[in-house]
Amino acid sequence: MDIDIELLNRFEQELIPHDLSRSSIPVKIIGFGEISSIFQIGKSDKIIYKRIPIFPDFKTAESYKQMYFEYCSLLKKAGINLPEDDAVIIEVPGHPVVIYFAQKRFDDQFFCHNLINTLNEVDRIKMLEQIMSALTYIWEFNKEKMPGLEIAIDSQLSNWVWIRQNGKRKLFLVDTSTPFVRKNGVEQLDVELLLQSVPVYIRWLVRRLDLDDVIGRYYDHKKVVTDLVANLYKEQRPDLIPGFLKIVNQYLKEALFQKEIDAYYKEDKMIWTLFSALRKADRFIRINLLRKRYEFILPGTVKR
């Protein structure tokens, strides 16, 4: 992938995370992850970048980068289609070490969380069946490789793209920047890195929740599918839940019910609403009271 590393260096040098307008390099926000922001940098609209500013030094960032490439390789071996991508480590004095993940850009209309509003019912079912088939590839891959090796993914709708290629629909997974890999039952991701996005004064509380269990839900087949279906609430399409349940239950050993979806989303909404408020308060304190830099680019109000 042809990445302008000099452009990324200049962008990171000029970047003021709470005020993107002060950069001389054009930037357009595309979306947000839990610890990342996704944007178009410069004039090219062919590549999107995901910025993750959580690394204390180059060595840690390099280790994460290599784990990312290993994870993507394993996903492909499992049968998951991934877009063309790359990763670049950027070091700027006074900033944390940052990884910019670069990825081929897809048109917004082909993201599955948008397609649920434009496809007819027949095609929506086909799209969901392809997502569930992709998840089955991962489950079968793990069954063959465990206990030595196991992988997982975040399966919410906005992480999938369903496009036409050569007259057929093809599904791509586009959120791969968090490498979920276990070897001999041990999580390879340093989950402490993820805490960098959590306000300092509540990190002790998050640690008490057992971070391994938080990550562990991505390896649980039923919880992964629960999250996928419950995502319809966030996308303002709860009317689709009964139909989705009929499809996903064909792929699960233990049936999933509406009450489980409702309970899961109620808790998930409460957690993320609180987390978002705490992060915004932390940003205000650091910038306005402590006169320090706040590294994360936060979304505005998110409708859930």
Secondary structure, 3 states (H helix, E strand, C coil): CCCCHHHHHHHHHHCCCCCHHHCCCCEEEEEECCCCEEEEECCCCCEEEEEEEEECCHHHHHHHHHHHHHHHHHHHHHCCCCCCEEEEEECCCCCCEEEEEEEECCCHHHEHHHHCCCCCHHHHHHHHHHHHHHHHHHHHHHHHHCCCEEECCCCCHHHEEEEEECCEEEEEECCCCCCCEEECCEECCCHHHHHHHCCHHHHHHHHHCCHHHHHHHHHCHHHHHHHHHHHHHHCCCHHHHHHHHHHHCCCCCCCCCHHHHHHHHHHHHHHHHHHHHHHHHHHHHHHHHCCCCCCCCCCCCCCC
